[in-house]
Amino acid sequence: MSSEKKDSKSGPFMGTSGAKYEKELIATARKIATPGKGILAADESTGTIAARFKEIKVENNRANRREYRRMLFTTPDLGKWISGVICYEETLMEKTEDGKTRLVDYLNK
């Protein structure tokens, strides 16, 4: 046991440049851990999704990957069951076919 006295007001980020984000981080963690909800793992790499597509005879190209993720993200009532989504880097900047909506914007609705 450490005899070091701990300051009850200090959190894991106190004394670092992250201190100003502590409340936001805690709020985000609580939201993600909402009872009865899960996290959607939509972070398949292009190689992993290629295997998934091969099984259903779908060509692994950017348009098909975008449409697959759009389908996932626009599932009716998704927010009732999902508290967060893990995205593959390609998805973060991807827009719908018409270029008007970022896919991740569907997740914020």
N, C-alpha and C positions, 0 to 999 in steps of 0.2 A: 504494500500500500504506500502510495505517495503521501508524504507529509505536506505537500504543496497545497496551499490554500487556493481554492478556485473562486473566482468572482462570479456570483450568481447572475450578474447582468451581462456577462459576456457569452456570446454564442460561438458557433464554429467559425464564423467569419470575422469576428472582432479583431481589430488590430491589423487587418489586411485590406487591400483595396476593394474586396468584395463585401465589406461591411454594409455598404449602402444598399445591397441587394438582398440582404438577409430576409427581410419581411416578404419580399416578392418570391424568393425561393421557397420559403416555408408555405406560403399560400399555394404555390404551384404544386408542391409535393402533396399537400392536403387534397387538392382538387384531383390529382392523378390517383390518389389512394381512396377515392370515394367508394364507400361500401356498395357492393352490388354491380360495380362497373369494372371493365377490364381495359387493357391497353391493346390496341390493334397494331400488330407488327407488320407494317407495310414497307419494310426495308429490304426487300429482296434485291440482291445485286442483279445486274444484267445476266450474269451466268446462272444464278439460281432461278430467276424467272424464266430463263430459256428452257430449263428442264420442265418447269410447270407447263409452259406453253407447248412444248414438244408432245407431252402426254395428250393434249387435246387438239393437236395438229394446228396450232396457231403460230404464225411466223413471229419470231422475236425481233421486232423492230420498235423504234421509238413511239410511233403512232399507236401500236397495239399496247405497249406498256402504259402509255398515257391513258388510253381508254380503259384499260383494266383498273388503274388506280382511280380514275374518275368514277367508275362504277362502284368501287369500294366506298369512296368518300361521299357519294350521293345516295347511299343506301338510306331508305326512309327510316326515320327515327334512330339513326345511328347514335346520336347524342344521348339517348336513353340508356344505352348499354356500354358505350365507350367513353372513357374519361381522358384518353390521350392516344396519340398515334406516333409510332416511330417511323420516320420516313427515310427512304434512300436519298442520297444527295441529288440525284437526277430529278427527283420529285419536287424538291424545294423551290425551284425556279420554273418548273414546267407549267405551261398554260394550256387551256383547252384548245381544241382544234381551231377555233375562230380567233384565238390569241387575246381574248378579252378577260378571261378569268384565270387567276393562278389556281392550280389544283388545291393548294393548301388553304385557300380562301373558303372552300367548301367546308372545311373543318371548323371554321370559326363561326359558322352560322348556328 
